[in-house]
Amino acid sequence: MAVARRAGWDWLAVSAVLITVMMSVWYVTLIAREGGRPVAWFLGGLAGCAVLMVYGASRAAPRRGIALAIAGVVLAALGYLALLSIGFPILVAGILALVAAIKARR
């Protein structure tokens, strides 16, 4: 019974991944419309967090809570830095990842 409960996907983490990917695309689109180039470290942070959360979304992944916690903290920081523009959804994704990390510890 415990194996069946651990199988599948953590939908909080999946939601955080989807928000992060959508905001990454939106960020690149906005910057391109303004004629600029995206900031590489910001976009790299979003991509790295998305990868960590995809890993952590699998309930069978070992140490998934750590991956989700790291992604949540980084996303929360990135969301705070970009709060005046695209940061609020990124901050929400970070909170979702942190909640998923807490639930993964149980």
Contacts in CASP RR format, 6 or more apart in sequence:
PFRMAT RR
TARGET T0000
AUTHOR 0000-0000-0000
METHOD contacts of the structure
MODEL  1
MAVARRAGWDWLAVSAVLITVMMSVWYVTLIAREGGRPVAWFLGGLAGCA
VLMVYGASRAAPRRGIALAIAGVVLAALGYLALLSIGFPILVAGILALVA
AIKARR
5 59 0 8 1.000
6 59 0 8 1.000
6 60 0 8 1.000
7 59 0 8 1.000
7 60 0 8 1.000
8 58 0 8 1.000
8 59 0 8 1.000
8 60 0 8 1.000
9 57 0 8 1.000
9 58 0 8 1.000
9 59 0 8 1.000
10 56 0 8 1.000
10 57 0 8 1.000
10 58 0 8 1.000
10 59 0 8 1.000
10 64 0 8 1.000
10 100 0 8 1.000
10 103 0 8 1.000
10 104 0 8 1.000
12 96 0 8 1.000
12 97 0 8 1.000
12 99 0 8 1.000
12 100 0 8 1.000
12 103 0 8 1.000
13 53 0 8 1.000
13 56 0 8 1.000
13 57 0 8 1.000
13 68 0 8 1.000
13 96 0 8 1.000
13 97 0 8 1.000
13 100 0 8 1.000
14 57 0 8 1.000
15 93 0 8 1.000
15 96 0 8 1.000
16 53 0 8 1.000
16 71 0 8 1.000
16 72 0 8 1.000
16 75 0 8 1.000
16 93 0 8 1.000
16 94 0 8 1.000
16 96 0 8 1.000
16 97 0 8 1.000
16 100 0 8 1.000
17 50 0 8 1.000
17 53 0 8 1.000
17 54 0 8 1.000
17 57 0 8 1.000
17 93 0 8 1.000
19 89 0 8 1.000
19 90 0 8 1.000
19 92 0 8 1.000
19 93 0 8 1.000
19 96 0 8 1.000
20 46 0 8 1.000
20 49 0 8 1.000
20 50 0 8 1.000
20 53 0 8 1.000
20 75 0 8 1.000
20 90 0 8 1.000
20 93 0 8 1.000
21 50 0 8 1.000
22 89 0 8 1.000
23 46 0 8 1.000
23 86 0 8 1.000
23 87 0 8 1.000
23 89 0 8 1.000
23 90 0 8 1.000
23 93 0 8 1.000
24 43 0 8 1.000
24 46 0 8 1.000
24 47 0 8 1.000
24 50 0 8 1.000
26 86 0 8 1.000
27 38 0 8 1.000
27 42 0 8 1.000
27 43 0 8 1.000
27 46 0 8 1.000
27 86 0 8 1.000
28 38 0 8 1.000
28 43 0 8 1.000
30 85 0 8 1.000
30 86 0 8 1.000
31 37 0 8 1.000
31 38 0 8 1.000
42 78 0 8 1.000
42 81 0 8 1.000
42 82 0 8 1.000
45 74 0 8 1.000
45 78 0 8 1.000
46 75 0 8 1.000
46 78 0 8 1.000
46 90 0 8 1.000
48 71 0 8 1.000
48 74 0 8 1.000
49 71 0 8 1.000
49 72 0 8 1.000
49 74 0 8 1.000
49 75 0 8 1.000
49 78 0 8 1.000
49 93 0 8 1.000
49 94 0 8 1.000
49 97 0 8 1.000
50 71 0 8 1.000
52 67 0 8 1.000
52 68 0 8 1.000
52 70 0 8 1.000
52 71 0 8 1.000
53 67 0 8 1.000
53 68 0 8 1.000
53 71 0 8 1.000
53 97 0 8 1.000
53 100 0 8 1.000
55 61 0 8 1.000
55 64 0 8 1.000
55 67 0 8 1.000
56 64 0 8 1.000
56 65 0 8 1.000
56 67 0 8 1.000
56 68 0 8 1.000
56 100 0 8 1.000
56 104 0 8 1.000
57 64 0 8 1.000
57 100 0 8 1.000
58 64 0 8 1.000
59 104 0 8 1.000
61 67 0 8 1.000
64 104 0 8 1.000
65 100 0 8 1.000
65 101 0 8 1.000
65 104 0 8 1.000
65 105 0 8 1.000
66 101 0 8 1.000
68 97 0 8 1.000
68 98 0 8 1.000
68 100 0 8 1.000
68 101 0 8 1.000
68 104 0 8 1.000
69 97 0 8 1.000
69 98 0 8 1.000
69 101 0 8 1.000
71 94 0 8 1.000
71 97 0 8 1.000
72 93 0 8 1.000
72 94 0 8 1.000
72 95 0 8 1.000
72 97 0 8 1.000
72 98 0 8 1.000
72 101 0 8 1.000
73 94 0 8 1.000
73 98 0 8 1.000
75 90 0 8 1.000
75 91 0 8 1.000
75 93 0 8 1.000
75 94 0 8 1.000
75 97 0 8 1.000
76 91 0 8 1.000
76 94 0 8 1.000
76 95 0 8 1.000
76 98 0 8 1.000
78 87 0 8 1.000
78 90 0 8 1.000
79 87 0 8 1.000
79 88 0 8 1.000
79 90 0 8 1.000
79 91 0 8 1.000
79 94 0 8 1.000
80 87 0 8 1.000
80 91 0 8 1.000
81 87 0 8 1.000
82 90 0 8 1.000
83 91 0 8 1.000
END
